[in-house]
Amino acid sequence: MDDFLRLSASTGRFTYGAPRAFSFGDDGRLLWFLRSTGPTDAFDSLWVLDTATGTETRLADPRELSPEPGTLPAAERRLRERIRLVAAGIGSYALSGDGRSAVFPLYGRLFRVGCEPDGRPEEVPAAGPVFDPRPNADGSRTAYVTGDALHTSPGGRVSPADGARWGVAEFAAAEELGRDRGHWWSPDGQSLLAARVDESALPRRYFADPAHPELPAEDFAYPEAGGPNAEVQLWVFGPDGARVRLDWDAAAYPYLSDADWESDGEILLTVQDRLQQCVLLLSADPATGQTRELSRTTHPHWVDPMVPGTPARLADGRMLTACDTPPATAGGAGAGGAARALAVDGKPLTGDGIQVRRVAGTHRGRLLVEAGRRDPAEQQVLLLDPATGELTPLADGPGVNSVQASSGTLLLTTADADGIRRTVRTADGREFEPADLSAPLPYRVVPLLERVTEHGIPTAVVFPRGHVPGRRLPVLVDGYGGPGFQDVSAEPRRWQHRQWWADRGFAVVTVDNRGTPYVSPAFTHAMYRGFSEVTLDDQVAALHALAERHPDLDLGRVGVRGWSYGGYLSAMAVLRRPDVFHAAAAGAAPTDFRHYDTAYTERYLGLPQEHPEVYERDSLIPDAPNLTRPLLLITGLADDNVHPSHTLRLSQALTDAGRPHQLLALPGVTHMTPNGTKEKLMAMELEFFRRELA
């Protein structure tokens, strides 16, 4: 590896030493977070910033508590995959209701620490390896999961031994629905709300490490498209031993995407039908388990899950939901018409020219909203008056702006070409910046951002530094292209590796085809009932449009690379459009969506029993005999998201068809390619593309 790749690997892709996982406590006085000691330190410690003084204090150092790193419980290891967490040390923590103490797991052990600067973490007795500990209101008791059972300390086992998993989020919820937890304390700290997950009907996925044949295979329950889902229930465990099941039509609404206590006498939960075309916000009585509907959001395609913070109930009792404004009233909201908006009691509150992305809370009686008002690559923070719809910019500068809030104190983050900056702004106007100890980004990258074709597709081009106009360059298409993720963004870290590729002699092109988020609802929903056609058509059209504007792009030498859905795009590109794409490196590609998970796949493609032609059209296996271009397939043999069987099935089909290709099967490597694996692969891909596009 060269110097850049070694630096990227040793700094966790420039994330080690950066503060993360912020939480306000003690009515905004305390700001808790995780951070390591520097740019090459992978082990995160737990810190707190006192906004009264600006003082930072390290409360827990994982190497002091466990000098030798231990083994993560399987449940935590898999959850880290679900939430894409690569940091070592303290991976997560949870605050007590008053925000003055925290608990955290460390290699299966349970620790508690208070906010006092001279305090020390204390180990809390547990019945076994601890997963997802959560303290109650005053921190006197901690709920946690071990062996798929819910316990408290002090106390003991809470859940019955009935063969189900208790207190956890099932695969579909953690990977696709945005819910990564399965138990919640009541505000008074006396009762527990817990998920019961029955996975007995699901098929098992197995992983064996061929580099270690002496070890047994691991397995877990996986909800495959068209097959059964986990059966999820919610139960209340009261202080007197009472157990109450919350009652809703789980057959019609099997997905639980959110739940929490609104008060000691009310629980709010969000449920969805299997195709995610109808989302209900329900109020539940914890004493009886009875539920009643508060709001209903529907869409003929799918209710887009990209507006966190909705549905919700406002302080005055009105219901806040996300909605799509019709094209006739959306004006310049984006190609394809319509705007992603907010509504109060069904009446649109926002509209023309604003694409709402998240409701981040409240601040001085107004809603904190993250939204796009200009180019989709940028994001602004706005204050929205829920009574009038008046918008006031709070962080409106270039780049991607985001916010967290508590009791008048704000944490504002700005990410642009100059880096990432975080500012704490207190209610009385004082400002602090949590120390960022990460490595400076090697490159200041300002990609050329352009909207192309009649669909207004966002694109970016990165040229080599010092590029001389008139010098023709081979093109490397590097992107994702799938639903739920935006590639073309002003966030600076994602452009570092693309600048490295450009400096190796490529014009690097990234395209957010239709189906990706944040342009408009119509743009996003263009993937309804089919991935392949809209993805590939838009990538080709955008590439040709860019070449007309930038004649230095040599369309006679075009490579394409990607991971996950980007790997699917890459393999599809050379299989179906060899006239445009001349070589591909496809990593972790879901080659046949009949073998991907229920919640993601069925949201867009429907049920395979009802739409077999859609799944057949989007499968790459039948295309194997058509391969005429160089194809490098890559898979991690420990990937529990896109199982390695996806890549191996395509490789088998290519072999059966007599089509030469290359295969890299990486023992022990997961979907996240951590610990320098990504950088080693980049070096091998560079050799591949230089050879094939010479």
PyMOL commands that set and color helices and strands:
alter all, ss='L'
color gray80, all
select helices_A, chain A and resi 3-10+62-65+74-82+171-177+327-330+493-503+521-527+532-549+565-576+593-595+598-605+612-618+621-626+645-656+677-692
alter helices_A, ss='H'
color red, helices_A
select strands_A, chain A and resi 20-25+30-35+43-50+55-60+88-89+94-95+101-106+109-114+122-124+131-135+142-146+149-153+156-157+165-166+183-185+192-198+204-207+218-221+231-237+243-245+255-263+266-272+278-284+291-298+312-313+319-325+339-344+347-348+355-363+366-372+380-384+391-395+400-406+409-416+419-425+431-432+448-452+457-462+473-478+507-511+553-563+583-587+631-636+662-666
alter strands_A, ss='S'
color yellow, strands_A
deselect
rebuild
show_as cartoon
